[in-house]
């Protein structure tokens, strides 16, 4: 199966509000917007914010109370 590029996919939920899903290269959903947005522009802004901060995000192990390398 050919891999697809990782991407944010925008969609409207049952209430007509905008949401995003982040897909990995294998097509699996690896993250989604926890909130709905009233406008597509705000949804895109939210996805771009996640994309910009995720690259520098650390991994906190809640069980062991330590940062993972």
PyMOL Python script that loads the backbone (N, CA, C, O; Angstrom):
from pymol import cmd

cmd.read_pdbstr("""\
ATOM      1  N   UNK A   1       0.843  -1.179   0.000  1.00  0.00           N
ATOM      2  CA  UNK A   1       0.000   0.000   0.000  1.00  0.00           C
ATOM      3  C   UNK A   1       0.891   1.246   0.000  1.00  0.00           C
ATOM      4  O   UNK A   1       1.801   1.360   0.821  1.00  0.00           O
ATOM      5  N   UNK A   2       0.637   2.150  -0.894  1.00  0.00           N
ATOM      6  CA  UNK A   2       1.423   3.383  -0.985  1.00  0.00           C
ATOM      7  C   UNK A   2       1.107   4.294   0.192  1.00  0.00           C
ATOM      8  O   UNK A   2      -0.046   4.426   0.602  1.00  0.00           O
ATOM      9  N   UNK A   3       2.148   4.918   0.727  1.00  0.00           N
ATOM     10  CA  UNK A   3       1.944   5.844   1.840  1.00  0.00           C
ATOM     11  C   UNK A   3       1.456   7.183   1.318  1.00  0.00           C
ATOM     12  O   UNK A   3       1.834   7.618   0.230  1.00  0.00           O
ATOM     13  N   UNK A   4       0.616   7.827   2.103  1.00  0.00           N
ATOM     14  CA  UNK A   4       0.153   9.167   1.781  1.00  0.00           C
ATOM     15  C   UNK A   4       0.865  10.137   2.713  1.00  0.00           C
ATOM     16  O   UNK A   4       1.276   9.742   3.804  1.00  0.00           O
ATOM     17  N   UNK A   5       1.022  11.382   2.315  1.00  0.00           N
ATOM     18  CA  UNK A   5       1.698  12.327   3.216  1.00  0.00           C
ATOM     19  C   UNK A   5       0.869  12.581   4.462  1.00  0.00           C
ATOM     20  O   UNK A   5      -0.361  12.560   4.415  1.00  0.00           O
ATOM     21  N   UNK A   6       1.553  12.822   5.582  1.00  0.00           N
ATOM     22  CA  UNK A   6       0.816  13.177   6.790  1.00  0.00           C
ATOM     23  C   UNK A   6       0.082  14.476   6.520  1.00  0.00           C
ATOM     24  O   UNK A   6       0.593  15.359   5.831  1.00  0.00           O
ATOM     25  N   UNK A   7      -1.110  14.586   7.062  1.00  0.00           N
ATOM     26  CA  UNK A   7      -1.926  15.737   6.732  1.00  0.00           C
ATOM     27  C   UNK A   7      -2.997  15.999   7.780  1.00  0.00           C
ATOM     28  O   UNK A   7      -3.414  15.097   8.507  1.00  0.00           O
ATOM     29  N   UNK A   8      -3.432  17.246   7.842  1.00  0.00           N
ATOM     30  CA  UNK A   8      -4.605  17.621   8.599  1.00  0.00           C
ATOM     31  C   UNK A   8      -5.793  17.574   7.646  1.00  0.00           C
ATOM     32  O   UNK A   8      -5.738  18.153   6.561  1.00  0.00           O
ATOM     33  N   UNK A   9      -6.848  16.902   8.032  1.00  0.00           N
ATOM     34  CA  UNK A   9      -8.065  16.846   7.231  1.00  0.00           C
ATOM     35  C   UNK A   9      -9.155  17.625   7.958  1.00  0.00           C
ATOM     36  O   UNK A   9      -9.428  17.371   9.132  1.00  0.00           O
ATOM     37  N   UNK A  10      -9.773  18.567   7.265  1.00  0.00           N
ATOM     38  CA  UNK A  10     -10.857  19.358   7.834  1.00  0.00           C
ATOM     39  C   UNK A  10     -12.184  18.717   7.485  1.00  0.00           C
ATOM     40  O   UNK A  10     -12.344  18.164   6.397  1.00  0.00           O
ATOM     41  N   UNK A  11     -13.144  18.790   8.410  1.00  0.00           N
ATOM     42  CA  UNK A  11     -14.482  18.263   8.137  1.00  0.00           C
ATOM     43  C   UNK A  11     -15.494  18.973   9.026  1.00  0.00           C
ATOM     44  O   UNK A  11     -15.125  19.646   9.989  1.00  0.00           O
ATOM     45  N   UNK A  12     -16.758  18.818   8.697  1.00  0.00           N
ATOM     46  CA  UNK A  12     -17.830  19.356   9.531  1.00  0.00           C
ATOM     47  C   UNK A  12     -18.440  18.207  10.329  1.00  0.00           C
ATOM     48  O   UNK A  12     -18.672  17.120   9.800  1.00  0.00           O
ATOM     49  N   UNK A  13     -18.696  18.467  11.607  1.00  0.00           N
ATOM     50  CA  UNK A  13     -19.303  17.450  12.466  1.00  0.00           C
ATOM     51  C   UNK A  13     -20.832  17.462  12.312  1.00  0.00           C
ATOM     52  O   UNK A  13     -21.373  18.183  11.474  1.00  0.00           O
ATOM     53  N   UNK A  14     -21.513  16.660  13.126  1.00  0.00           N
ATOM     54  CA  UNK A  14     -22.974  16.543  13.030  1.00  0.00           C
ATOM     55  C   UNK A  14     -23.708  17.843  13.313  1.00  0.00           C
ATOM     56  O   UNK A  14     -24.841  18.028  12.869  1.00  0.00           O
ATOM     57  N   UNK A  15     -23.069  18.745  14.049  1.00  0.00           N
ATOM     58  CA  UNK A  15     -23.718  20.018  14.371  1.00  0.00           C
ATOM     59  C   UNK A  15     -23.387  21.101  13.352  1.00  0.00           C
ATOM     60  O   UNK A  15     -23.849  22.235  13.475  1.00  0.00           O
ATOM     61  N   UNK A  16     -22.588  20.754  12.347  1.00  0.00           N
ATOM     62  CA  UNK A  16     -22.228  21.706  11.310  1.00  0.00           C
ATOM     63  C   UNK A  16     -21.012  22.553  11.632  1.00  0.00           C
ATOM     64  O   UNK A  16     -20.707  23.506  10.915  1.00  0.00           O
ATOM     65  N   UNK A  17     -20.308  22.207  12.719  1.00  0.00           N
ATOM     66  CA  UNK A  17     -19.104  22.952  13.078  1.00  0.00           C
ATOM     67  C   UNK A  17     -17.867  22.248  12.523  1.00  0.00           C
ATOM     68  O   UNK A  17     -17.893  21.056  12.215  1.00  0.00           O
ATOM     69  N   UNK A  18     -16.786  23.017  12.403  1.00  0.00           N
ATOM     70  CA  UNK A  18     -15.548  22.530  11.793  1.00  0.00           C
ATOM     71  C   UNK A  18     -14.655  21.829  12.814  1.00  0.00           C
ATOM     72  O   UNK A  18     -14.571  22.243  13.971  1.00  0.00           O
ATOM     73  N   UNK A  19     -13.996  20.770  12.373  1.00  0.00           N
ATOM     74  CA  UNK A  19     -13.017  20.027  13.166  1.00  0.00           C
ATOM     75  C   UNK A  19     -11.879  19.600  12.256  1.00  0.00           C
ATOM     76  O   UNK A  19     -12.006  19.640  11.032  1.00  0.00           O
ATOM     77  N   UNK A  20     -10.755  19.189  12.859  1.00  0.00           N
ATOM     78  CA  UNK A  20      -9.645  18.652  12.083  1.00  0.00           C
ATOM     79  C   UNK A  20      -9.208  17.312  12.652  1.00  0.00           C
ATOM     80  O   UNK A  20      -9.413  17.013  13.828  1.00  0.00           O
ATOM     81  N   UNK A  21      -8.601  16.515  11.781  1.00  0.00           N
ATOM     82  CA  UNK A  21      -7.962  15.254  12.166  1.00  0.00           C
ATOM     83  C   UNK A  21      -6.569  15.258  11.554  1.00  0.00           C
ATOM     84  O   UNK A  21      -6.379  15.678  10.413  1.00  0.00           O
ATOM     85  N   UNK A  22      -5.600  14.785  12.328  1.00  0.00           N
ATOM     86  CA  UNK A  22      -4.234  14.644  11.820  1.00  0.00           C
ATOM     87  C   UNK A  22      -4.021  13.184  11.452  1.00  0.00           C
ATOM     88  O   UNK A  22      -4.187  12.291  12.283  1.00  0.00           O
ATOM     89  N   UNK A  23      -3.655  12.952  10.206  1.00  0.00           N
ATOM     90  CA  UNK A  23      -3.415  11.598   9.708  1.00  0.00           C
ATOM     91  C   UNK A  23      -1.917  11.369   9.563  1.00  0.00           C
ATOM     92  O   UNK A  23      -1.193  12.245   9.090  1.00  0.00           O
ATOM     93  N   UNK A  24      -1.459  10.202   9.967  1.00  0.00           N
ATOM     94  CA  UNK A  24      -0.061   9.799   9.766  1.00  0.00           C
ATOM     95  C   UNK A  24       0.128   9.391   8.308  1.00  0.00           C
ATOM     96  O   UNK A  24      -0.835   9.318   7.543  1.00  0.00           O
ATOM     97  N   UNK A  25       1.359   9.131   7.938  1.00  0.00           N
ATOM     98  CA  UNK A  25       1.668   8.743   6.564  1.00  0.00           C
ATOM     99  C   UNK A  25       0.947   7.460   6.148  1.00  0.00           C
ATOM    100  O   UNK A  25       0.705   7.243   4.961  1.00  0.00           O
ATOM    101  N   UNK A  26       0.601   6.602   7.127  1.00  0.00           N
ATOM    102  CA  UNK A  26      -0.103   5.359   6.793  1.00  0.00           C
ATOM    103  C   UNK A  26      -1.619   5.538   6.747  1.00  0.00           C
ATOM    104  O   UNK A  26      -2.358   4.572   6.559  1.00  0.00           O
ATOM    105  N   UNK A  27      -2.081   6.788   6.920  1.00  0.00           N
ATOM    106  CA  UNK A  27      -3.514   7.071   6.837  1.00  0.00           C
ATOM    107  C   UNK A  27      -4.255   6.985   8.152  1.00  0.00           C
ATOM    108  O   UNK A  27      -5.425   7.362   8.222  1.00  0.00           O
ATOM    109  N   UNK A  28      -3.612   6.503   9.191  1.00  0.00           N
ATOM    110  CA  UNK A  28      -4.262   6.374  10.499  1.00  0.00           C
ATOM    111  C   UNK A  28      -4.418   7.741  11.157  1.00  0.00           C
ATOM    112  O   UNK A  28      -3.546   8.599  11.019  1.00  0.00           O
ATOM    113  N   UNK A  29      -5.515   7.945  11.866  1.00  0.00           N
ATOM    114  CA  UNK A  29      -5.734   9.181  12.612  1.00  0.00           C
ATOM    115  C   UNK A  29      -4.891   9.109  13.879  1.00  0.00           C
ATOM    116  O   UNK A  29      -5.003   8.163  14.659  1.00  0.00           O
ATOM    117  N   UNK A  30      -4.038  10.128  14.077  1.00  0.00           N
ATOM    118  CA  UNK A  30      -3.177  10.137  15.256  1.00  0.00           C
ATOM    119  C   UNK A  30      -3.517  11.270  16.216  1.00  0.00           C
ATOM    120  O   UNK A  30      -3.028  11.289  17.346  1.00  0.00           O
ATOM    121  N   UNK A  31      -4.355  12.222  15.779  1.00  0.00           N
ATOM    122  CA  UNK A  31      -4.801  13.301  16.656  1.00  0.00           C
ATOM    123  C   UNK A  31      -6.043  13.932  16.041  1.00  0.00           C
ATOM    124  O   UNK A  31      -6.287  13.827  14.839  1.00  0.00           O
ATOM    125  N   UNK A  32      -6.819  14.586  16.892  1.00  0.00           N
ATOM    126  CA  UNK A  32      -7.968  15.321  16.378  1.00  0.00           C
ATOM    127  C   UNK A  32      -8.227  16.544  17.244  1.00  0.00           C
ATOM    128  O   UNK A  32      -7.725  16.654  18.362  1.00  0.00           O
ATOM    129  N   UNK A  33      -9.013  17.451  16.708  1.00  0.00           N
ATOM    130  CA  UNK A  33      -9.343  18.654  17.475  1.00  0.00           C
ATOM    131  C   UNK A  33     -10.295  18.254  18.589  1.00  0.00           C
ATOM    132  O   UNK A  33     -11.295  17.578  18.348  1.00  0.00           O
ATOM    133  N   UNK A  34      -9.989  18.663  19.782  1.00  0.00           N
ATOM    134  CA  UNK A  34     -10.840  18.346  20.927  1.00  0.00           C
ATOM    135  C   UNK A  34     -12.045  19.270  20.972  1.00  0.00           C
ATOM    136  O   UNK A  34     -13.003  19.024  21.704  1.00  0.00           O
ATOM    137  N   UNK A  35     -11.988  20.328  20.190  1.00  0.00           N
ATOM    138  CA  UNK A  35     -13.090  21.277  20.170  1.00  0.00           C
ATOM    139  C   UNK A  35     -13.549  21.504  18.740  1.00  0.00           C
ATOM    140  O   UNK A  35     -12.816  21.256  17.782  1.00  0.00           O
ATOM    141  N   UNK A  36     -14.776  21.980  18.621  1.00  0.00           N
ATOM    142  CA  UNK A  36     -15.315  22.340  17.315  1.00  0.00           C
ATOM    143  C   UNK A  36     -15.109  23.838  17.106  1.00  0.00           C
ATOM    144  O   UNK A  36     -15.055  24.611  18.063  1.00  0.00           O
ATOM    145  N   UNK A  37     -14.995  24.226  15.856  1.00  0.00           N
ATOM    146  CA  UNK A  37     -14.798  25.623  15.490  1.00  0.00           C
ATOM    147  C   UNK A  37     -16.003  26.096  14.684  1.00  0.00           C
ATOM    148  O   UNK A  37     -16.548  25.346  13.874  1.00  0.00           O
ATOM    149  N   UNK A  38     -16.412  27.327  14.906  1.00  0.00           N
ATOM    150  CA  UNK A  38     -17.570  27.851  14.189  1.00  0.00           C
ATOM    151  C   UNK A  38     -17.233  28.269  12.764  1.00  0.00           C
ATOM    152  O   UNK A  38     -18.114  28.334  11.907  1.00  0.00           O
ATOM    153  N   UNK A  39     -15.951  28.553  12.509  1.00  0.00           N
ATOM    154  CA  UNK A  39     -15.551  28.927  11.152  1.00  0.00           C
ATOM    155  C   UNK A  39     -14.406  28.047  10.677  1.00  0.00           C
ATOM    156  O   UNK A  39     -13.615  27.542  11.474  1.00  0.00           O
ATOM    157  N   UNK A  40     -14.335  27.875   9.365  1.00  0.00           N
ATOM    158  CA  UNK A  40     -13.241  27.096   8.777  1.00  0.00           C
ATOM    159  C   UNK A  40     -11.911  27.778   9.052  1.00  0.00           C
ATOM    160  O   UNK A  40     -10.916  27.103   9.318  1.00  0.00           O
ATOM    161  N   UNK A  41     -11.874  29.099   8.993  1.00  0.00           N
ATOM    162  CA  UNK A  41     -10.632  29.840   9.235  1.00  0.00           C
ATOM    163  C   UNK A  41     -10.094  29.566  10.636  1.00  0.00           C
ATOM    164  O   UNK A  41      -8.889  29.383  10.811  1.00  0.00           O
ATOM    165  N   UNK A  42     -10.969  29.537  11.624  1.00  0.00           N
ATOM    166  CA  UNK A  42     -10.526  29.241  12.995  1.00  0.00           C
ATOM    167  C   UNK A  42     -10.040  27.805  13.118  1.00  0.00           C
ATOM    168  O   UNK A  42      -9.100  27.534  13.864  1.00  0.00           O
ATOM    169  N   UNK A  43     -10.662  26.888  12.402  1.00  0.00           N
ATOM    170  CA  UNK A  43     -10.238  25.483  12.416  1.00  0.00           C
ATOM    171  C   UNK A  43      -8.839  25.355  11.820  1.00  0.00           C
ATOM    172  O   UNK A  43      -7.985  24.658  12.369  1.00  0.00           O
ATOM    173  N   UNK A  44      -8.611  26.025  10.702  1.00  0.00           N
ATOM    174  CA  UNK A  44      -7.286  26.005  10.075  1.00  0.00           C
ATOM    175  C   UNK A  44      -6.256  26.612  11.020  1.00  0.00           C
ATOM    176  O   UNK A  44      -5.151  26.089  11.160  1.00  0.00           O
ATOM    177  N   UNK A  45      -6.620  27.712  11.663  1.00  0.00           N
ATOM    178  CA  UNK A  45      -5.715  28.344  12.625  1.00  0.00           C
ATOM    179  C   UNK A  45      -5.354  27.370  13.753  1.00  0.00           C
ATOM    180  O   UNK A  45      -4.186  27.270  14.130  1.00  0.00           O
ATOM    181  N   UNK A  46      -6.342  26.654  14.292  1.00  0.00           N
ATOM    182  CA  UNK A  46      -6.088  25.676  15.354  1.00  0.00           C
ATOM    183  C   UNK A  46      -5.164  24.563  14.901  1.00  0.00           C
ATOM    184  O   UNK A  46      -4.259  24.165  15.635  1.00  0.00           O
ATOM    185  N   UNK A  47      -5.387  24.057  13.695  1.00  0.00           N
ATOM    186  CA  UNK A  47      -4.529  22.993  13.161  1.00  0.00           C
ATOM    187  C   UNK A  47      -3.100  23.505  12.986  1.00  0.00           C
ATOM    188  O   UNK A  47      -2.141  22.799  13.296  1.00  0.00           O
ATOM    189  N   UNK A  48      -2.965  24.727  12.490  1.00  0.00           N
ATOM    190  CA  UNK A  48      -1.623  25.296  12.298  1.00  0.00           C
ATOM    191  C   UNK A  48      -0.914  25.536  13.622  1.00  0.00           C
ATOM    192  O   UNK A  48       0.302  25.369  13.712  1.00  0.00           O
ATOM    193  N   UNK A  49      -1.662  25.928  14.652  1.00  0.00           N
ATOM    194  CA  UNK A  49      -1.060  26.089  15.978  1.00  0.00           C
ATOM    195  C   UNK A  49      -0.507  24.761  16.487  1.00  0.00           C
ATOM    196  O   UNK A  49       0.615  24.700  16.990  1.00  0.00           O
ATOM    197  N   UNK A  50      -1.296  23.706  16.353  1.00  0.00           N
ATOM    198  CA  UNK A  50      -0.842  22.375  16.790  1.00  0.00           C
ATOM    199  C   UNK A  50       0.399  21.970  16.006  1.00  0.00           C
ATOM    200  O   UNK A  50       1.364  21.471  16.586  1.00  0.00           O
ATOM    201  N   UNK A  51       0.381  22.177  14.712  1.00  0.00           N
ATOM    202  CA  UNK A  51       1.533  21.810  13.885  1.00  0.00           C
ATOM    203  C   UNK A  51       2.780  22.580  14.288  1.00  0.00           C
ATOM    204  O   UNK A  51       3.884  22.037  14.253  1.00  0.00           O
ATOM    205  N   UNK A  52       2.615  23.829  14.667  1.00  0.00           N
ATOM    206  CA  UNK A  52       3.787  24.642  14.998  1.00  0.00           C
ATOM    207  C   UNK A  52       4.382  24.313  16.358  1.00  0.00           C
ATOM    208  O   UNK A  52       5.595  24.430  16.532  1.00  0.00           O
ATOM    209  N   UNK A  53       3.578  23.911  17.317  1.00  0.00           N
ATOM    210  CA  UNK A  53       4.116  23.626  18.653  1.00  0.00           C
ATOM    211  C   UNK A  53       4.460  22.158  18.852  1.00  0.00           C
ATOM    212  O   UNK A  53       5.254  21.832  19.734  1.00  0.00           O
ATOM    213  N   UNK A  54       3.893  21.279  18.069  1.00  0.00           N
ATOM    214  CA  UNK A  54       4.107  19.846  18.281  1.00  0.00           C
ATOM    215  C   UNK A  54       5.552  19.429  18.039  1.00  0.00           C
ATOM    216  O   UNK A  54       6.037  18.499  18.682  1.00  0.00           O
ATOM    217  N   UNK A  55       6.244  20.095  17.129  1.00  0.00           N
ATOM    218  CA  UNK A  55       7.621  19.682  16.820  1.00  0.00           C
ATOM    219  C   UNK A  55       8.558  19.881  18.003  1.00  0.00           C
ATOM    220  O   UNK A  55       9.559  19.172  18.116  1.00  0.00           O
ATOM    221  N   UNK A  56       8.258  20.823  18.882  1.00  0.00           N
ATOM    222  CA  UNK A  56       9.123  21.067  20.029  1.00  0.00           C
ATOM    223  C   UNK A  56       8.569  20.545  21.338  1.00  0.00           C
ATOM    224  O   UNK A  56       9.144  20.794  22.398  1.00  0.00           O
ATOM    225  N   UNK A  57       7.466  19.826  21.281  1.00  0.00           N
ATOM    226  CA  UNK A  57       6.824  19.358  22.504  1.00  0.00           C
ATOM    227  C   UNK A  57       7.604  18.208  23.140  1.00  0.00           C
ATOM    228  O   UNK A  57       8.070  17.301  22.449  1.00  0.00           O
ATOM    229  N   UNK A  58       7.737  18.258  24.447  1.00  0.00           N
ATOM    230  CA  UNK A  58       8.368  17.164  25.190  1.00  0.00           C
ATOM    231  C   UNK A  58       7.348  16.071  25.489  1.00  0.00           C
ATOM    232  O   UNK A  58       6.155  16.222  25.224  1.00  0.00           O
ATOM    233  N   UNK A  59       7.838  14.979  26.040  1.00  0.00           N
ATOM    234  CA  UNK A  59       6.975  13.861  26.419  1.00  0.00           C
ATOM    235  C   UNK A  59       7.085  13.663  27.920  1.00  0.00           C
ATOM    236  O   UNK A  59       8.136  13.264  28.421  1.00  0.00           O
ATOM    237  N   UNK A  60       6.004  13.939  28.642  1.00  0.00           N
ATOM    238  CA  UNK A  60       5.956  13.804  30.089  1.00  0.00           C
ATOM    239  C   UNK A  60       5.330  12.461  30.445  1.00  0.00           C
ATOM    240  O   UNK A  60       4.204  12.170  30.042  1.00  0.00           O
ATOM    241  N   UNK A  61       6.054  11.652  31.194  1.00  0.00           N
ATOM    242  CA  UNK A  61       5.571  10.349  31.657  1.00  0.00           C
ATOM    243  C   UNK A  61       4.865  10.580  32.989  1.00  0.00           C
ATOM    244  O   UNK A  61       5.519  10.790  34.010  1.00  0.00           O
ATOM    245  N   UNK A  62       3.537  10.543  32.983  1.00  0.00           N
ATOM    246  CA  UNK A  62       2.750  10.817  34.181  1.00  0.00           C
ATOM    247  C   UNK A  62       2.947   9.715  35.223  1.00  0.00           C
ATOM    248  O   UNK A  62       2.972   9.998  36.421  1.00  0.00           O
ATOM    249  N   UNK A  63       3.084   8.484  34.788  1.00  0.00           N
ATOM    250  CA  UNK A  63       3.243   7.356  35.707  1.00  0.00           C
ATOM    251  C   UNK A  63       4.532   7.469  36.503  1.00  0.00           C
ATOM    252  O   UNK A  63       4.524   7.349  37.728  1.00  0.00           O
ATOM    253  N   UNK A  64       5.646   7.702  35.804  1.00  0.00           N
ATOM    254  CA  UNK A  64       6.951   7.775  36.448  1.00  0.00           C
ATOM    255  C   UNK A  64       7.357   9.186  36.863  1.00  0.00           C
ATOM    256  O   UNK A  64       8.407   9.384  37.474  1.00  0.00           O
ATOM    257  N   UNK A  65       6.512  10.168  36.526  1.00  0.00           N
ATOM    258  CA  UNK A  65       6.777  11.564  36.867  1.00  0.00           C
ATOM    259  C   UNK A  65       8.157  12.014  36.379  1.00  0.00           C
ATOM    260  O   UNK A  65       8.977  12.511  37.151  1.00  0.00           O
ATOM    261  N   UNK A  66       8.389  11.825  35.079  1.00  0.00           N
ATOM    262  CA  UNK A  66       9.666  12.251  34.510  1.00  0.00           C
ATOM    263  C   UNK A  66       9.496  12.535  33.025  1.00  0.00           C
ATOM    264  O   UNK A  66       8.566  12.053  32.379  1.00  0.00           O
ATOM    265  N   UNK A  67      10.426  13.338  32.502  1.00  0.00           N
ATOM    266  CA  UNK A  67      10.476  13.604  31.070  1.00  0.00           C
ATOM    267  C   UNK A  67      11.148  12.444  30.370  1.00  0.00           C
ATOM    268  O   UNK A  67      12.141  11.905  30.858  1.00  0.00           O
ATOM    269  N   UNK A  68      10.611  12.061  29.234  1.00  0.00           N
ATOM    270  CA  UNK A  68      11.212  10.980  28.425  1.00  0.00           C
ATOM    271  C   UNK A  68      12.142  11.596  27.392  1.00  0.00           C
ATOM    272  O   UNK A  68      11.881  12.676  26.863  1.00  0.00           O
ATOM    273  N   UNK A  69      13.211  10.903  27.119  1.00  0.00           N
ATOM    274  CA  UNK A  69      14.198  11.391  26.133  1.00  0.00           C
ATOM    275  C   UNK A  69      13.695  11.185  24.730  1.00  0.00           C
ATOM    276  O   UNK A  69      14.385  11.532  23.770  1.00  0.00           O
TER     277      UNK A  69
END
""", "prot")
cmd.dss("prot")
cmd.show_as("cartoon", "prot")
cmd.util.cbc("prot")
cmd.orient("prot")
